[in-house]
Amino acid sequence: MHDEAPSAAATDWAQITALYEVLLGLSDNPVVSLNHAVAVAMSRGAPAGLALLADLADDPRLPAARAHLWELVGERVAAREAYRMAASRSTNLAQQRYLNARADRLADDPPDAG
């Protein structure tokens, strides 16, 4: 589906969500559940994805996914904390830098809305 979309914004997230729901029925595992939650967030809104993530066990990949979804709903403090947690759990230096940079960006004052 990603490859068929003319752009990232045009990705058919509803179909991706449906495909993950079929996959969950065949092979319910933490990676499929995490990917399903992200697809749900993209097709039905970040709060719906966050609700699904809340039901998952504390998988080490969850803080980064939660951080992204918190950021999408405007919860900057929660997103920043989750990015920091994800960075602290990562053993990959490049990934740590990326996640800490995302957290640092959220530490700044939000842009003026008006």
HELIX and SHEET records of a PDB file:
HELIX    1   1 ALA A    8  ALA A   10  5                                   3    
HELIX    2   2 TRP A   13  LEU A   26  1                                  14    
HELIX    3   3 PRO A   30  ARG A   44  1                                  15    
HELIX    4   4 ALA A   46  ALA A   54  1                                   9    
HELIX    5   5 LEU A   62  LEU A   72  1                                  11    
HELIX    6   6 ARG A   76  ARG A   89  1                                  14    
HELIX    7   7 LEU A   93  ALA A  107  1                                  15    
END                                                                             
